[in-house]
Amino acid sequence: MKSVLKIIVVLVVLFGAYWALMSLFGVLISVLMIAGIVGGVGLLVRAAWRKRQNDKLPEANAKKVVKADREAERALKEMERREKIR
């Protein structure tokens, strides 16, 4: 009778240890999966953001060139006006 009780206790302890380990690893696996999903989405968002910024560069440079052109024309007109006054 005592040996049967020992076997039952050992089986219960082993099952409890197995269940605890599986629960722990299940949580760890879930955390890793969530971290992987969040990290993957973060990488996709970052890539899209960089592409968007790179697509804006020619437009921004063109605006700077147009602005510099206008300022140069204004400065030229101002110089011509000053020359006429003299």
Secondary structure, DSSP 8 states (H G I E B T S, - for coil): -HHHHHHHHHHHHHHHHHHHHHHHHHHHHHHHHHHHHHHHHHHHHHHHHHHHHHHHHHHHHHHHHHHHHHHHHHHHHHHHHHHHH-
